[in-house]
Amino acid sequence: MKILHTSDWHLGIQLHRHSLLEDQRYMLQQLYQIVVQEAIDVVLICGDIYDTTLASKDAIILFDEAMKMLCKTLKCQVIVIAGNHDSHVRLSAMQELLREQGLHLFGLLQESPKPLTIGDVDFYGVPFVHKDTLSRIYDQSFTTYEDAFDRLMEDIRAHKATRRQIVLAHAFVSGATIGESDRLAMVGGADRIGCEVFHDLDYVALGHLHKAQSCSDHIRYSGSPIAYAFSEAKEKSVTVLDSDTMEIKMMPLVPLHPLVTLEGNYEDVIEALSQHQNDYVKIILKDQGIQYELLEFLRERCPYLLTLQAWQEDGRTESLSVPVNELDQLKDEEILTRFFHDYHGRDISDEELKWFREAKEGMMSCE
C-alpha cells in the first residue's frame, strides 16, 4: 500500500501580511498529481491544517476543496489529526459521517487510541495533546510530558497484530531541527519527547516542525509543503511510504513564488531585481538606510517585495517598521511617525507633529 505523509499546511497563513492562499492552492495541485503518479492509497495530514483556531472562510473552503478532491475524485482514504494551531473541536465536527466518505478526523483525544485498519496497516491518530489530558485518560499522574507520551505509545503497542503499526502524531521530538517559522514549538524543552518512546512501531508520521527531517529510520517529519520564512527557502516536499517494503522517498514541491533574499549594495540589488519578478523578495541594503521614497521606488520594480531591511554601521540590520503592503492603508500621521523614527532614529515630538498638522491644514485651505 502506498501512503503519502504531509503536515503543517497552515491554510490561511500570511507572510509579512501577504496572503499565501494561492501559493497553498498551487501546492495542493502538485499534491494531487503526486497522488495520481504514485498511486497513493492513503494520505496522512499530521496537524496544523489551519494557521489559527478561528480559520478564515477562504481557508476552510480550500480545505474542503482538497478533501473532496482526495476522497471523492481520487478515491483516497485521508487521515487528519489536529495540531496545536487547529481547533480540535471544529476539526472533528461530523467525523462519524465523514468517515463513511473516506475522511478520518482525529480532533480531540478523549480515550485510549483505537486502531483504524486500512489494508495491511493499523493507523493510530494522535492529535496534539496536553499532559493533563493523558493523565485523565489513563487515570495516572505523569511527571513529564515524555512520560505521558511513553504511556500512550505503550498502549498502542499493546494492540500489535500482524499488520503494520503507523502512528500519526503532532509533537516535538528531541534532536529535531527547529526553523524560524516554528513558532510555538515549545523551544524551552518541557514538552519534548525522545525518539525512544516510539520503539517497535513501524513508522511514525510527525507534524509540528516545518523542516523535512528524519529522527530515525522510522520516525519522520514531512515538513511544511511551502516555506513560511525567508530563512527556510529550501526545497519542500511530501513523503511517500510503501507499507510493503517500508521504502521512503521524498517528492519535491515547486513553489508558486520562491522566497529570495537579495543582500548587497543598492546598485547590485536593483540589477538583480529583474531576475526575480515572480519571487517573494526580501531586500537587505548594505550601503544606505531605509526611506519611504526608496520603498516606493523598489515596489514599482518588484511586484512581490515583502520586506526591506538595511545594515546599520554597527553591523546590525534595521527593519522597516511597517510591512511593505501595509503602507497604502496608513494615515498621513502614521506614515510620518514611522518615517521619522526610521530616518532619525527617534520618535517625533509633539511640537514637530503639530507643525505637520498646521502645514497640512494650510495646504488643504489652498486647494
Secondary structure, 3 states (H helix, E strand, C coil): CEEEEECCCCECCEECCEECHHHHHHHHHHHHHHHHHCCCCEEEEECCCECCCCCCHHHHHHHHHHHHHHHHHCCCEEEEECCCCCCHHHHCCCHHHHHCCCEEEECCCCCCCCCEEECCEEEEEECCCCHHHHHHHHCCCCCCHHHHHHHHHHHHHCCCCCCEEEEEEECEECCCCCCCCCCCCCCCCCCEECHHHHCCCCEEEEECCCCCEEEECCEEECCCCCCCCHHHCCCEEEEEEECCCCCEEEEEECCCCCEEEEEECHHHHHHHHCCCCCCEEEEEECCCCCCHHHHHHHHHHCCCEEEEEEECCCCCEEECCCCHHHHHHCCHHHHHHHHHHHHHCCCCCHHHHHHHHHHHHHHHHHC
